[in-house]
Amino acid sequence: MRPTPSWGPPSPEQLGWTLDRHIFERQRRVQGATGDFTGLFQSIALAGRMIAARVHKAGLSDVLGRVGATNVQGEEVQRLDVIANQILVRCVEAGGHVCVMASEENEDIIPIPPHFPHGKYVLMFDPLDGSSNIDVCMSIGTIFSVHRRLSKAGPGTREDCLQKGTEQVAAGYILYGSSTVLVYTTGQGVHGFTLDPLVGEFFLSHENIRIPKRGATYSVNEGNTLRWDPRVREWVAWLKSADAPGGQPYGHRYIGTLVADFHRTLLKGGIFAYPADDKNPSGKLRLLYECAPMAFIAEAAGGAATTGTRRVLDIEPEALHDRTPLFIGSAEDVADLERRLA
């Protein structure tokens, strides 16, 4: 039997709850809360609304296409990449909530200008995941991760950014698709909010998301099959066979945008994979900007995330742009993968 999504709509008393209301209610439960975290999330949500507006009129506002440069990852930079990166930095830097930022698009840390106050949080983000899908109107997204600073005061440092995933205080993503959805967790519950473009607010739409323990789909770029470890090829072949869990082959779904593929997996179960291969022996996805925040969300929803040999959240980053293999999704599907790679 195919799994069903394990999340519910808002309760009657929560109908009409905005993201701001949801965060304020949680702030009231935290003794000694200062409101800094709430302020930071308001800035991130504002950036998400601004990016969504640019994305949804991209074909009309001359923001499609490349800028003729490559980023630190060696990837061609899209115009919307640059715009989304600038929007996030400008929305967050002046609020006094963060001491430093880091972006997939920037080689080094993004310092807070000295004339702005320096806060107690660290923000890291992938401003526009799935850039290669921009020009063909496919779903794309923003991923973000929040830590507490390690340094005592003043400007933040690179060391503030180089923290394990277990040290995150929040993580989330914004998916720009048929609707704009913001999903976040503080480690206790995963909640989704859908943007009403007429009102300009994110409203609670997915309360307490729980990923099914097992799914019926896998998501992987099979164009890389010949470069994979043979054990990974055998695992995928097993999922496509009648011997797969449930006695029937898993369905294959792959968009090529981590946010979109993960969002489907989060709601419906299954597993997303981006294994290491001959071309990317350390993996392709970035630990700090993609894998760690998604792993934090997955575990908070009852799922799991692994490199194939170790828990993603336990990895100690050595550099801002470290990469890692990623297998993430339903706990039982991830456990099957680990057993086959052991």
BELWOBEL-V624482 format. One record per backbone hydrogen bond with DSSP energy under -1.0 kcal/mol. CO is the residue of the C=O (numbers start at 1). NH is the residue of the N-H. E is the energy in kcal/mol with one decimal. If there is no record, write none. Layout:
co=<CO | CO>
nh=<NH | NH>
e=<E | E>
//
This chain:
co=<6 | 8 | 11 | 14 | 17 | 18 | 19 | 20 | 21 | 22 | 23 | 24 | 27 | 30 | 35 | 36 | 37 | 38 | 39 | 40 | 41 | 42 | 43 | 44 | 45 | 46 | 47 | 48 | 49 | 50 | 51 | 52 | 55 | 57 | 57 | 58 | 65 | 69 | 71 | 75 | 77 | 78 | 79 | 80 | 81 | 82 | 83 | 84 | 85 | 86 | 87 | 88 | 89 | 92 | 97 | 98 | 99 | 100 | 101 | 102 | 103 | 110 | 113 | 120 | 121 | 122 | 123 | 124 | 125 | 126 | 129 | 130 | 131 | 133 | 134 | 140 | 141 | 142 | 143 | 144 | 145 | 146 | 146 | 147 | 158 | 161 | 164 | 165 | 170 | 171 | 172 | 173 | 174 | 175 | 176 | 179 | 180 | 181 | 182 | 183 | 184 | 185 | 190 | 191 | 192 | 192 | 193 | 194 | 196 | 201 | 202 | 203 | 206 | 207 | 213 | 216 | 217 | 218 | 219 | 220 | 221 | 222 | 224 | 225 | 227 | 229 | 229 | 230 | 231 | 232 | 233 | 234 | 235 | 236 | 238 | 239 | 241 | 244 | 251 | 257 | 258 | 259 | 260 | 261 | 262 | 263 | 264 | 265 | 270 | 271 | 272 | 274 | 280 | 280 | 285 | 286 | 286 | 287 | 290 | 291 | 292 | 293 | 294 | 295 | 296 | 297 | 298 | 299 | 301 | 304 | 305 | 306 | 310 | 311 | 312 | 313 | 319 | 322 | 326 | 327 | 328 | 329 | 330 | 331 | 332 | 333 | 334 | 335 | 336 | 337 | 338>
nh=<210 | 207 | 14 | 17 | 204 | 22 | 23 | 24 | 25 | 26 | 27 | 28 | 30 | 33 | 39 | 40 | 41 | 42 | 43 | 44 | 45 | 46 | 47 | 48 | 49 | 50 | 51 | 52 | 53 | 54 | 55 | 56 | 58 | 60 | 61 | 63 | 79 | 77 | 74 | 71 | 67 | 82 | 83 | 84 | 85 | 86 | 87 | 88 | 89 | 90 | 91 | 92 | 93 | 95 | 121 | 119 | 156 | 123 | 110 | 125 | 106 | 101 | 116 | 149 | 99 | 147 | 102 | 145 | 104 | 143 | 141 | 133 | 134 | 138 | 137 | 176 | 129 | 174 | 126 | 172 | 124 | 169 | 170 | 122 | 162 | 163 | 167 | 168 | 146 | 185 | 144 | 183 | 142 | 181 | 140 | 177 | 195 | 175 | 193 | 173 | 191 | 171 | 209 | 184 | 205 | 206 | 182 | 203 | 200 | 196 | 19 | 194 | 192 | 8 | 332 | 251 | 271 | 253 | 273 | 222 | 224 | 225 | 227 | 228 | 278 | 232 | 233 | 234 | 235 | 236 | 237 | 238 | 239 | 240 | 241 | 250 | 244 | 247 | 218 | 261 | 262 | 263 | 264 | 265 | 266 | 267 | 268 | 269 | 330 | 219 | 328 | 326 | 277 | 283 | 324 | 290 | 291 | 292 | 294 | 295 | 296 | 297 | 298 | 299 | 300 | 301 | 303 | 302 | 211 | 329 | 312 | 327 | 307 | 314 | 315 | 166 | 322 | 287 | 274 | 306 | 272 | 304 | 334 | 335 | 336 | 337 | 338 | 339 | 340 | 341 | 342>
e=<-2.1 | -2.5 | -1.8 | -2.3 | -2.9 | -2.4 | -2.4 | -2.7 | -2.6 | -1.5 | -2.3 | -1.9 | -1.4 | -1.8 | -2.5 | -2.4 | -2.3 | -2.1 | -1.8 | -2.2 | -2.7 | -2.1 | -2.2 | -2.4 | -2.3 | -2.3 | -2.8 | -2.6 | -1.9 | -1.6 | -2.9 | -2.6 | -1.5 | -1.6 | -1.0 | -1.2 | -2.9 | -2.8 | -2.2 | -2.4 | -2.5 | -1.6 | -2.3 | -2.9 | -2.3 | -2.3 | -2.5 | -2.2 | -2.1 | -2.6 | -2.4 | -1.6 | -2.6 | -1.5 | -1.7 | -1.7 | -2.2 | -1.7 | -3.8 | -2.1 | -1.3 | -2.0 | -2.2 | -2.6 | -2.6 | -2.1 | -1.7 | -2.5 | -1.9 | -2.0 | -1.9 | -2.4 | -1.8 | -1.9 | -1.6 | -2.9 | -3.5 | -2.7 | -2.2 | -2.2 | -2.5 | -2.9 | -1.4 | -2.8 | -1.4 | -2.0 | -1.6 | -1.6 | -2.9 | -2.2 | -2.7 | -2.7 | -2.3 | -2.1 | -1.5 | -2.1 | -3.1 | -3.1 | -2.7 | -2.3 | -2.2 | -1.9 | -3.1 | -2.2 | -2.5 | -2.2 | -3.1 | -2.7 | -3.3 | -2.9 | -1.9 | -2.7 | -2.9 | -1.5 | -2.3 | -2.8 | -1.6 | -2.2 | -2.9 | -1.2 | -1.7 | -1.5 | -1.9 | -1.6 | -1.2 | -1.1 | -1.7 | -2.4 | -2.0 | -2.4 | -2.4 | -2.2 | -2.1 | -1.4 | -1.4 | -3.2 | -1.4 | -2.3 | -2.5 | -2.8 | -3.1 | -2.5 | -2.0 | -1.9 | -3.1 | -1.9 | -2.7 | -2.4 | -3.2 | -2.3 | -2.8 | -1.5 | -1.5 | -2.0 | -2.1 | -1.6 | -2.6 | -3.1 | -1.8 | -2.7 | -2.3 | -1.9 | -2.8 | -2.6 | -1.7 | -1.3 | -3.3 | -1.4 | -1.6 | -2.3 | -1.5 | -2.2 | -2.6 | -1.3 | -1.7 | -1.6 | -1.3 | -2.7 | -3.1 | -2.6 | -3.2 | -2.2 | -2.5 | -2.2 | -2.0 | -1.8 | -2.3 | -2.2 | -1.8 | -1.6 | -1.2>
//
